[in-house]
Amino acid sequence: MTGIGARHRAGDGGFTYLEVLVAIAVLAIATTAMASALEQVRMAAADEARAAVAEHLLHDGLAWVRTLPRLDATSPVFGPEDGEAAEEGGDLDEEPEGDTVVDDVDDLLGLIESAPVDRGGTRHGARWSRRWTIESVPLDAPSGPATTGGSTPLLRVLLAVLHDGHEVATASLLLARTP
């Protein structure tokens, strides 16, 4: 067969160059879409894992602070007493090695735990940290501004969990100042 509309000769089963190019383009688009979907799934899984660690560190910290005495009977100082504070990022292991001694809630004032250790003894990587803020607040306005001097009967504990310096989870807790 000859002529303008002829595509194949009788018995010729091959593809035209244009058909091959279209098939390659369709495969390339499908492969790119699949790779993009897989990357989104991987990123979502990483975000979920990061959120789970943040929640664990947050709840671990809040559970721990509930076990601490609310007052230091030997000192009127609000915040860490002399010899108790370490430089920023001190470790809070069960048995501190001269870094930080936390023997009551207000000793956490301003402390940033780098690579925090949870109460089970698991050390989390250097990309993680916990930032503690302890405030003395009036009983009649616990969500209001903090008072100076730490003499009110109520403590507000603010805990932020950070990953690479960005807040991932935060919580607050009110504690009555009892011995």
ChimeraX commands (.cxc) that place a marker at each C-alpha (Angstrom):
marker #1 position 0.00,0.00,0.00 radius 0.5
marker #1 position 1.27,3.42,-0.84 radius 0.5
marker #1 position -0.11,6.77,-0.13 radius 0.5
marker #1 position -0.40,9.40,2.50 radius 0.5
marker #1 position -2.58,7.49,5.00 radius 0.5
marker #1 position -0.58,4.27,4.98 radius 0.5
marker #1 position 0.99,3.38,8.33 radius 0.5
marker #1 position 2.12,-0.20,8.05 radius 0.5
marker #1 position 2.60,-2.71,5.35 radius 0.5
marker #1 position 0.61,-5.84,5.59 radius 0.5
marker #1 position 2.22,-8.15,8.18 radius 0.5
marker #1 position 4.44,-5.41,9.71 radius 0.5
marker #1 position 3.81,-5.46,13.54 radius 0.5
marker #1 position 6.21,-2.71,14.76 radius 0.5
marker #1 position 5.52,0.57,16.55 radius 0.5
marker #1 position 6.08,3.98,15.11 radius 0.5
marker #1 position 8.64,6.31,16.58 radius 0.5
marker #1 position 5.85,8.57,17.90 radius 0.5
marker #1 position 4.12,5.69,19.71 radius 0.5
marker #1 position 7.37,4.75,21.44 radius 0.5
marker #1 position 7.93,8.37,22.58 radius 0.5
marker #1 position 4.39,8.63,23.96 radius 0.5
marker #1 position 4.81,5.33,25.86 radius 0.5
marker #1 position 8.12,6.55,27.36 radius 0.5
marker #1 position 6.54,9.86,28.40 radius 0.5
marker #1 position 3.61,8.08,30.09 radius 0.5
marker #1 position 6.01,5.77,31.99 radius 0.5
marker #1 position 8.17,8.73,33.05 radius 0.5
marker #1 position 5.15,10.62,34.40 radius 0.5
marker #1 position 3.87,7.54,36.26 radius 0.5
marker #1 position 7.31,6.85,37.76 radius 0.5
marker #1 position 7.68,10.47,38.90 radius 0.5
marker #1 position 4.22,10.44,40.48 radius 0.5
marker #1 position 4.98,7.19,42.31 radius 0.5
marker #1 position 8.32,8.50,43.59 radius 0.5
marker #1 position 6.63,11.68,44.83 radius 0.5
marker #1 position 3.95,9.66,46.64 radius 0.5
marker #1 position 6.57,7.45,48.29 radius 0.5
marker #1 position 8.52,10.51,49.45 radius 0.5
marker #1 position 5.37,11.98,50.99 radius 0.5
marker #1 position 4.70,8.72,52.83 radius 0.5
marker #1 position 8.30,8.67,54.11 radius 0.5
marker #1 position 8.07,12.27,55.32 radius 0.5
marker #1 position 4.72,11.61,57.04 radius 0.5
marker #1 position 6.20,8.59,58.83 radius 0.5
marker #1 position 9.20,10.67,59.96 radius 0.5
marker #1 position 6.86,13.41,61.24 radius 0.5
marker #1 position 4.82,10.84,63.17 radius 0.5
marker #1 position 7.95,9.36,64.73 radius 0.5
marker #1 position 9.19,12.84,65.71 radius 0.5
marker #1 position 5.80,13.68,67.24 radius 0.5
marker #1 position 5.79,10.41,69.20 radius 0.5
marker #1 position 9.24,11.10,70.68 radius 0.5
marker #1 position 8.20,14.67,71.52 radius 0.5
marker #1 position 5.04,13.47,73.29 radius 0.5
marker #1 position 7.06,10.87,75.18 radius 0.5
marker #1 position 9.59,13.47,76.36 radius 0.5
marker #1 position 6.79,15.86,77.29 radius 0.5
marker #1 position 4.80,13.34,79.33 radius 0.5
marker #1 position 7.97,11.93,80.87 radius 0.5
marker #1 position 8.98,15.41,82.04 radius 0.5
marker #1 position 5.54,16.20,83.45 radius 0.5
marker #1 position 5.40,12.88,85.28 radius 0.5
marker #1 position 8.84,13.52,86.74 radius 0.5
marker #1 position 8.08,17.06,87.90 radius 0.5
marker #1 position 5.01,15.77,89.75 radius 0.5
marker #1 position 7.30,13.59,91.90 radius 0.5
marker #1 position 9.54,16.47,93.00 radius 0.5
marker #1 position 8.98,18.39,96.24 radius 0.5
marker #1 position 7.29,21.73,95.62 radius 0.5
marker #1 position 9.25,23.65,98.24 radius 0.5
marker #1 position 12.83,23.69,99.36 radius 0.5
marker #1 position 12.48,23.81,103.13 radius 0.5
marker #1 position 16.12,24.84,103.59 radius 0.5
marker #1 position 16.18,27.83,101.24 radius 0.5
marker #1 position 13.87,30.74,100.44 radius 0.5
marker #1 position 15.50,31.15,97.00 radius 0.5
marker #1 position 13.13,30.76,94.03 radius 0.5
marker #1 position 15.06,28.84,91.41 radius 0.5
marker #1 position 18.22,26.79,91.74 radius 0.5
marker #1 position 20.13,27.39,94.95 radius 0.5
marker #1 position 23.90,27.92,94.98 radius 0.5
marker #1 position 25.69,24.78,93.88 radius 0.5
marker #1 position 22.59,23.25,92.29 radius 0.5
marker #1 position 22.60,24.83,88.86 radius 0.5
marker #1 position 24.70,23.83,85.92 radius 0.5
marker #1 position 25.35,25.73,82.80 radius 0.5
marker #1 position 22.63,25.63,80.20 radius 0.5
marker #1 position 22.14,22.13,78.88 radius 0.5
marker #1 position 23.23,20.29,82.02 radius 0.5
marker #1 position 22.29,16.64,82.31 radius 0.5
marker #1 position 19.53,15.54,84.61 radius 0.5
marker #1 position 20.48,11.92,85.10 radius 0.5
marker #1 position 19.18,9.97,88.07 radius 0.5
marker #1 position 22.57,10.44,89.71 radius 0.5
marker #1 position 23.96,13.80,88.56 radius 0.5
marker #1 position 27.71,13.93,88.27 radius 0.5
marker #1 position 28.17,17.51,89.38 radius 0.5
marker #1 position 26.15,18.89,86.46 radius 0.5
marker #1 position 22.72,19.74,87.79 radius 0.5
marker #1 position 21.03,18.90,91.04 radius 0.5
marker #1 position 17.27,19.14,90.98 radius 0.5
marker #1 position 15.83,18.51,94.42 radius 0.5
marker #1 position 12.62,20.55,94.08 radius 0.5
marker #1 position 10.43,21.98,91.32 radius 0.5
marker #1 position 11.79,25.52,91.24 radius 0.5
marker #1 position 15.31,24.20,90.56 radius 0.5
marker #1 position 14.12,23.60,86.98 radius 0.5
marker #1 position 13.71,27.35,86.46 radius 0.5
marker #1 position 15.33,28.29,83.14 radius 0.5
marker #1 position 16.93,24.90,82.62 radius 0.5
marker #1 position 17.45,23.58,79.11 radius 0.5
marker #1 position 18.16,19.86,78.91 radius 0.5
marker #1 position 20.18,19.01,75.81 radius 0.5
marker #1 position 19.94,15.38,74.70 radius 0.5
marker #1 position 17.52,14.70,77.56 radius 0.5
marker #1 position 17.47,11.43,79.44 radius 0.5
marker #1 position 14.00,10.12,80.19 radius 0.5
marker #1 position 13.14,8.55,83.53 radius 0.5
marker #1 position 13.66,5.10,82.00 radius 0.5
marker #1 position 17.30,5.98,81.34 radius 0.5
marker #1 position 17.06,6.40,77.57 radius 0.5
marker #1 position 19.19,9.25,76.27 radius 0.5
marker #1 position 17.65,11.03,73.33 radius 0.5
marker #1 position 19.86,12.51,70.64 radius 0.5
marker #1 position 21.49,15.92,70.64 radius 0.5
marker #1 position 18.81,17.18,68.25 radius 0.5
marker #1 position 16.31,17.01,71.14 radius 0.5
marker #1 position 16.03,19.32,74.15 radius 0.5
marker #1 position 13.57,20.25,76.90 radius 0.5
marker #1 position 13.14,23.84,78.08 radius 0.5
marker #1 position 11.72,24.38,81.55 radius 0.5
marker #1 position 10.03,27.54,82.84 radius 0.5
marker #1 position 8.78,27.69,86.42 radius 0.5
marker #1 position 6.65,30.62,87.55 radius 0.5
marker #1 position 5.06,31.59,90.81 radius 0.5
marker #1 position 1.45,32.60,90.06 radius 0.5
marker #1 position -1.38,33.93,92.21 radius 0.5
marker #1 position -4.11,31.53,93.26 radius 0.5
marker #1 position -6.88,33.82,91.99 radius 0.5
marker #1 position -5.33,34.18,88.49 radius 0.5
marker #1 position -3.29,31.07,87.65 radius 0.5
marker #1 position -3.24,31.82,83.93 radius 0.5
marker #1 position -2.24,35.44,84.49 radius 0.5
marker #1 position 1.21,36.96,84.69 radius 0.5
marker #1 position 3.78,35.49,87.04 radius 0.5
marker #1 position 4.71,37.26,90.25 radius 0.5
marker #1 position 8.23,38.04,91.30 radius 0.5
marker #1 position 9.85,36.45,94.30 radius 0.5
marker #1 position 8.17,33.08,94.13 radius 0.5
marker #1 position 6.04,33.56,97.24 radius 0.5
marker #1 position 2.61,32.52,95.95 radius 0.5
marker #1 position 1.00,29.18,96.85 radius 0.5
marker #1 position 0.89,28.07,93.21 radius 0.5
marker #1 position 3.58,27.11,90.68 radius 0.5
marker #1 position 3.08,27.09,86.93 radius 0.5
marker #1 position 5.39,24.66,85.14 radius 0.5
marker #1 position 5.86,25.24,81.43 radius 0.5
marker #1 position 7.68,22.57,79.46 radius 0.5
marker #1 position 8.64,22.80,75.81 radius 0.5
marker #1 position 10.16,19.94,73.84 radius 0.5
marker #1 position 12.37,21.09,70.98 radius 0.5
marker #1 position 13.80,19.28,67.97 radius 0.5
marker #1 position 16.61,21.07,66.16 radius 0.5
marker #1 position 15.73,24.19,68.14 radius 0.5
marker #1 position 12.07,24.26,67.05 radius 0.5
marker #1 position 9.22,23.67,69.49 radius 0.5
marker #1 position 7.49,20.39,68.73 radius 0.5
marker #1 position 5.33,19.99,71.85 radius 0.5
marker #1 position 4.46,22.15,74.86 radius 0.5
marker #1 position 2.46,21.71,78.03 radius 0.5
marker #1 position 1.77,23.51,81.27 radius 0.5
marker #1 position 1.00,22.21,84.72 radius 0.5
marker #1 position -0.18,23.93,87.89 radius 0.5
marker #1 position 1.19,22.65,91.18 radius 0.5
marker #1 position 0.25,23.69,94.70 radius 0.5
marker #1 position 3.24,24.72,96.79 radius 0.5
marker #1 position 3.18,22.18,99.52 radius 0.5
marker #1 position 6.13,20.75,101.38 radius 0.5
marker link #1:1,2 radius 0.2
marker link #1:2,3 radius 0.2
marker link #1:3,4 radius 0.2
marker link #1:4,5 radius 0.2
marker link #1:5,6 radius 0.2
marker link #1:6,7 radius 0.2
marker link #1:7,8 radius 0.2
marker link #1:8,9 radius 0.2
marker link #1:9,10 radius 0.2
marker link #1:10,11 radius 0.2
marker link #1:11,12 radius 0.2
marker link #1:12,13 radius 0.2
marker link #1:13,14 radius 0.2
marker link #1:14,15 radius 0.2
marker link #1:15,16 radius 0.2
marker link #1:16,17 radius 0.2
marker link #1:17,18 radius 0.2
marker link #1:18,19 radius 0.2
marker link #1:19,20 radius 0.2
marker link #1:20,21 radius 0.2
marker link #1:21,22 radius 0.2
marker link #1:22,23 radius 0.2
marker link #1:23,24 radius 0.2
marker link #1:24,25 radius 0.2
marker link #1:25,26 radius 0.2
marker link #1:26,27 radius 0.2
marker link #1:27,28 radius 0.2
marker link #1:28,29 radius 0.2
marker link #1:29,30 radius 0.2
marker link #1:30,31 radius 0.2
marker link #1:31,32 radius 0.2
marker link #1:32,33 radius 0.2
marker link #1:33,34 radius 0.2
marker link #1:34,35 radius 0.2
marker link #1:35,36 radius 0.2
marker link #1:36,37 radius 0.2
marker link #1:37,38 radius 0.2
marker link #1:38,39 radius 0.2
marker link #1:39,40 radius 0.2
marker link #1:40,41 radius 0.2
marker link #1:41,42 radius 0.2
marker link #1:42,43 radius 0.2
marker link #1:43,44 radius 0.2
marker link #1:44,45 radius 0.2
marker link #1:45,46 radius 0.2
marker link #1:46,47 radius 0.2
marker link #1:47,48 radius 0.2
marker link #1:48,49 radius 0.2
marker link #1:49,50 radius 0.2
marker link #1:50,51 radius 0.2
marker link #1:51,52 radius 0.2
marker link #1:52,53 radius 0.2
marker link #1:53,54 radius 0.2
marker link #1:54,55 radius 0.2
marker link #1:55,56 radius 0.2
marker link #1:56,57 radius 0.2
marker link #1:57,58 radius 0.2
marker link #1:58,59 radius 0.2
marker link #1:59,60 radius 0.2
marker link #1:60,61 radius 0.2
marker link #1:61,62 radius 0.2
marker link #1:62,63 radius 0.2
marker link #1:63,64 radius 0.2
marker link #1:64,65 radius 0.2
marker link #1:65,66 radius 0.2
marker link #1:66,67 radius 0.2
marker link #1:67,68 radius 0.2
marker link #1:68,69 radius 0.2
marker link #1:69,70 radius 0.2
marker link #1:70,71 radius 0.2
marker link #1:71,72 radius 0.2
marker link #1:72,73 radius 0.2
marker link #1:73,74 radius 0.2
marker link #1:74,75 radius 0.2
marker link #1:75,76 radius 0.2
marker link #1:76,77 radius 0.2
marker link #1:77,78 radius 0.2
marker link #1:78,79 radius 0.2
marker link #1:79,80 radius 0.2
marker link #1:80,81 radius 0.2
marker link #1:81,82 radius 0.2
marker link #1:82,83 radius 0.2
marker link #1:83,84 radius 0.2
marker link #1:84,85 radius 0.2
marker link #1:85,86 radius 0.2
marker link #1:86,87 radius 0.2
marker link #1:87,88 radius 0.2
marker link #1:88,89 radius 0.2
marker link #1:89,90 radius 0.2
marker link #1:90,91 radius 0.2
marker link #1:91,92 radius 0.2
marker link #1:92,93 radius 0.2
marker link #1:93,94 radius 0.2
marker link #1:94,95 radius 0.2
marker link #1:95,96 radius 0.2
marker link #1:96,97 radius 0.2
marker link #1:97,98 radius 0.2
marker link #1:98,99 radius 0.2
marker link #1:99,100 radius 0.2
marker link #1:100,101 radius 0.2
marker link #1:101,102 radius 0.2
marker link #1:102,103 radius 0.2
marker link #1:103,104 radius 0.2
marker link #1:104,105 radius 0.2
marker link #1:105,106 radius 0.2
marker link #1:106,107 radius 0.2
marker link #1:107,108 radius 0.2
marker link #1:108,109 radius 0.2
marker link #1:109,110 radius 0.2
marker link #1:110,111 radius 0.2
marker link #1:111,112 radius 0.2
marker link #1:112,113 radius 0.2
marker link #1:113,114 radius 0.2
marker link #1:114,115 radius 0.2
marker link #1:115,116 radius 0.2
marker link #1:116,117 radius 0.2
marker link #1:117,118 radius 0.2
marker link #1:118,119 radius 0.2
marker link #1:119,120 radius 0.2
marker link #1:120,121 radius 0.2
marker link #1:121,122 radius 0.2
marker link #1:122,123 radius 0.2
marker link #1:123,124 radius 0.2
marker link #1:124,125 radius 0.2
marker link #1:125,126 radius 0.2
marker link #1:126,127 radius 0.2
marker link #1:127,128 radius 0.2
marker link #1:128,129 radius 0.2
marker link #1:129,130 radius 0.2
marker link #1:130,131 radius 0.2
marker link #1:131,132 radius 0.2
marker link #1:132,133 radius 0.2
marker link #1:133,134 radius 0.2
marker link #1:134,135 radius 0.2
marker link #1:135,136 radius 0.2
marker link #1:136,137 radius 0.2
marker link #1:137,138 radius 0.2
marker link #1:138,139 radius 0.2
marker link #1:139,140 radius 0.2
marker link #1:140,141 radius 0.2
marker link #1:141,142 radius 0.2
marker link #1:142,143 radius 0.2
marker link #1:143,144 radius 0.2
marker link #1:144,145 radius 0.2
marker link #1:145,146 radius 0.2
marker link #1:146,147 radius 0.2
marker link #1:147,148 radius 0.2
marker link #1:148,149 radius 0.2
marker link #1:149,150 radius 0.2
marker link #1:150,151 radius 0.2
marker link #1:151,152 radius 0.2
marker link #1:152,153 radius 0.2
marker link #1:153,154 radius 0.2
marker link #1:154,155 radius 0.2
marker link #1:155,156 radius 0.2
marker link #1:156,157 radius 0.2
marker link #1:157,158 radius 0.2
marker link #1:158,159 radius 0.2
marker link #1:159,160 radius 0.2
marker link #1:160,161 radius 0.2
marker link #1:161,162 radius 0.2
marker link #1:162,163 radius 0.2
marker link #1:163,164 radius 0.2
marker link #1:164,165 radius 0.2
marker link #1:165,166 radius 0.2
marker link #1:166,167 radius 0.2
marker link #1:167,168 radius 0.2
marker link #1:168,169 radius 0.2
marker link #1:169,170 radius 0.2
marker link #1:170,171 radius 0.2
marker link #1:171,172 radius 0.2
marker link #1:172,173 radius 0.2
marker link #1:173,174 radius 0.2
marker link #1:174,175 radius 0.2
marker link #1:175,176 radius 0.2
marker link #1:176,177 radius 0.2
marker link #1:177,178 radius 0.2
marker link #1:178,179 radius 0.2
view
